[in-house]
């Protein structure tokens, strides 16, 4: 049950990533994801990019773990990896741009991911 709660938190924290570019251009990841989902049906070719598909696949994998009787650690790790590809890249961009809002927006997911992976490793040892 605890792993399911962590997976819900991982999904939620993955949606609060923040992007900022140009003059007055900014977006949270949940806004971008909504745009991607709507374009998926009208312009499917425009959303076929690894930085779009991998995080969405990661979120789907984490969602799948929520509906299983006992969540799979492998699915959780795969989900974290898929989402982490994008969020670590966003963290890197935030650090390079010295934009504290971008950095702080991805830290909850990254810290929670580290905690979940460490917890999974400790549980697997026993």
N, C-alpha and C positions, 0 to 999 in steps of 0.2 A: 504493500500500500504506500509505503514511503517513497519508493521509486516512482510510482505513478504521480505523486504530488510533485516530486522534483521535475518530472517530465512536463507537467503542466506549467510549472514555473519557467522551465527552459523555453517552451513555446512562447509564453507571454513575454519573457525578456528578449527574445529574438525579434519581437515586433516593435520594440521601442527604440531600435537603432535610429540614429538621426543623421541625415546628410545635408550638407550645405554647399552651394556652389554659386558662383557669380554674384550679381547684385539681387538681393531679395529672393533668392531661389533656395528653398529648403523643403525637406520632406522627411517624415518618419517612415520607417520601413512598412508599417501596416498600411500607410497610404499608397506606397509604391506597390505593395503586394495586391491591393485591391485593383489598381490600374492593370497589373499583369493579368489577374484573373479575368477582368472584363475584356482585355485584348486577346486573351487565349481563344475566345470564341469568335471574335471578329477578325483579328489579324494574327493567326497562330505563328506565322513566320517571324513576326517582330519580337516574340518572347523566347525564341529558341537561342539561348545563350547560357553557357555553363554557370555564370554568376547569378542567373535567374533560376535555372533548373535545379542545381545542386541544393541551394538552401530550401527551396520548396519541397524537394524530395526529402530532405532532412526533417522538415516539419511534418510531412506525411508519415514518415517512419516513427516519429515521436507520438503522433496521433494514434498510430496502430498499436503502440505499446499500451495506450490507455484503455483499449478495448479487449486486451488479452487478460486472461485470468491471472497469470504471473508475467509481468513485463520482462522481456528479453534484454539482458545487458548488452548483447551484441547489437540489437536494433537501436538501443539508446546511444551506444557509442557511434554507430553509423549516422544516426540523426544529428548528434552533436558535431560530428565531422562535417557533414553536409552544410549545416548552418554556419559552423565555425569558419569555413572557407571565406564566406562573405564578410562575416563580422570581424575577423582578424584583419582582413584587407581594409575594412572601414577604420579599424583602430589604427592601422599603419598610416592611412591617409590623414586621420585626425592628428596623429603625432607629428607628421611632416608639416601639416598646415598650422600646427600649434593651435588647434581649435579645441578648447576644453569641452565644449558641448558635445562634439562628436565623440571624443574619448570617453567622457562620462556616460554617454548613452549606450556604449557597447560593453562597458565594464561589468554590469550585472550579469549578462549572459556569460562572459568569459570566466568570471569568478565562480559562478554557479556551476559551469561546466567543469572547471578544475575540481571543485568540491565533489561533484557527482562521479567524476572519473576516479578520484582518489578513494572515495567511498566504495566504488565498484571494485577497485583493485584490492582494498582491504577485505571486502566480503569474499572475493574470489580466493584469497589466500587461506581463508578458514575452512 
